[in-house]
Amino acid sequence: MTYSSDPSNDPVDVPEGEFDWHRALGHDELPQGRVTAVSIGHRSLCVTNVDGTYGAMDNACPHQGGPLGEGSIEKGWLRCPWHGYDYSPCNGRPPEGFSDAPQAYAVDVREDGVWVALPPEPAPERTVSNVLVDTMTAWGVDTVFGMVGHSNLGFADAMRQAEAAGRLRYFGIRHEGAAAFAASAYGKLTGRLAGCFGIAGPGSTNLLTGLYDAKVDRSPVLAISGQVPSKSVGRGAFQDLDLEAAFSDVAAFTQTVLAGADPAEIMTLACKTALIERNVAHLVLPDEVQVLPSDIEAGTPQGRTGSRAIAAPSDVVTHAVDTIASAERPLIIVGAGARYEMDSVIALAESIGAPIATTFKGKGLVSDHHELGCGVLGRSGTPIASWFMNESDLIVVFGASFANHTGIADYKPIIQVDDDPMALGRFHAVEIPVQGNVAVTADAFRAGLASRDQACIDHRAEVAERWAIWRAEKASRLPDDRGEGVNAASLFDAMSRLVPNDAVICVDVGNNTYSFGRYFEASDQDVLMSGYLGSIGFAFPAALGAWAAVGDTRPIVSVSGDGGFGQYAMEFTTAVKYDMNITHVLMNNSQLGKISKEQRAAQFDVWQTSLVNPSFAEFATLAGGLGIRVESADQLDEALGRALAHDGPALVEVITDAALL
């Protein structure tokens, strides 16, 4: 644009209504011919200095909201940095022929600086975002992980208000993928609903991997996406994606909150779906809708759900009890679906002397020191569990999904208990499918067996014998040393002895995980993993979610390889920021060891699996935590002890031998 007239430099009059003077800046803070942005309260102002004459106006171009405080003074005009629109730097008036103008304010240059006359800030209005946040917190969402950005600011501010009121905790992460993994782990550990949060476009698509982990492992998660303004949707605008379509496969519920919709009801349906279906629910919030005024009352869960403690039909229970009573060597197998109801399952096993094995996702649900506990069954498991699988004449399965990694023998007679009808007989027919709550059903089995003669032999002595054989084998592997790092048996022997019994342990994917399943002896720890998705990088973000769930009431330990930790290494700074008491054990063999192993097994050359790593221990120290490097097995106890005792994030980098698994 070229103008024949100079800008008007008339000063803005002092307002007649209510106002207050606010000091904007000192005389030496803004050179002549320059412009800057100044924040006063919740207002952002553009302040100018032209030949010693100061001006002040809203820091938003009325054209498309460009930040005038980032503009420039050109030939006497204040030029918007986005599209070159011009305004008087003194009073905000546009050139002749134009009518749009930013709101300008009176300025007073005093001895102590430049002052601006501003009207009182308006009282904040209750918005659609407030209704959404109040509803989700009423449904028990007290924790959200995410990243604040330009298309989710309205909802972010509503969360800020809820956090200030003590109803919500927000954890700002470095990558939205970590936010989704953290929320998934929170749900796996507690069964409660946590949230993850991102902007339009890439901020939302970054959530998808962690949300797929939640979907396939049946963990409730609420995902919130900012969105471009409604008028820009579908027009190829910056970061304009069809988010409902993008999330349609991963989310059991996905909905855009439109102007005029009932935000309380939409959030209620999202939370209810996530909790009842143990799945992902997703909301899309257009930028302008987030800040619309709303007088709708928040939704609550009262009257919207019923008890999940459903009993199986009595004739089915009787059939199952008859079958168990006639078996000499029944084996009980528990999966992650029994996580919150193990007391009843263990009581059933103890009443008949039956051994208990777990799936890998169920590791730790029964202690490896329990007189009937057999450890993990399957590829990541113990020879104890596989022995009792082979010797059994009946398998009673609670809350397991029959993954091929677990290896439940389909040629054995099977009683399967699950509250999800789709889980029963999912991959093959079972003799007795029992739809019911795990605890209610286990209690019913125990009550029915109490009055029956039982063929089951007491397996306690045999379990102890098999453990003695396996522990002797593990002990024989401790001295293994090729001079290329610590062997896995030694690391997990030390962790078995030193990790507190009540810890939450988050494990990753790879050889490190197989070794953990095989060698680590669980007591009362909870173990979290990326089960069906098997996503590398899960462990440390999951530890963030576990810490958010239990705080400092329980120790949080995570285990990964160097490949997995490298994917979300910067989240260590998130742990430092929020003073999360997490101990991360990093097995560093400078390669993607599991992939190298698979290439060899398939008779391929090992190719492109090597890694170039920094000193992860030094990185942890530079990030503000504790970093310790271990190069030999005799250093393990001292290093792990220091890390576990450290108040705050700690990382133990163990140089490991990829061949000694």
DAQUI-V242498 format. One line per field, one symbol per residue. ss: DSSP state (H for helix, E for strand, - for the rest). A space follows every 10 residues. Layout:
ss: ???
This chain:
ss: ---------- ---------E EEEEE----- ---EEEEEEE --EEEEEEEE --EEEEEE-- -------HHH -EEE--EEE- -----EEE-- ---E------ ---EE-EEEE --EEEEEE-- ------EHHH HHHHHHHH-- --EEEE---- --HHHHHHHH HHHH----EE EE---HHHHH HHHHHHHHHH ---EEEEE-- -HHHH--HHH HHHHHH---- EEEEEEE--H HH-------- --HHHH---- --EEEEE--- --HHHHHHHH HHHHHH---E EEEEEE--HH H-E------- ---------- ---HHHHHHH HHHHH----E EEEE-HHHHH HHHHHHHHHH HH--EEEE-- ---------- --EEEE---- --HHHHHHHH H--EEEEE-- ---------- ---EEEEE-- ---------- -EEEE--HHH HHHHHHHHHH ---------H HHHHHHHHHH HHHHHHH--- -----E-HHH HHHHHHHH-- ---EEEE--- HHHHHHHHH- -----EEE-- -------HHH HHHHHHHHHH HHH--EEEEE EHHHHHH--- HHHHHHH--- -EEEEEEE-- E-HHHHHHHH H--------E -----HHHHH HH---EEEEE --HHHHHHHH HHHHH----E EEEEEE---- -
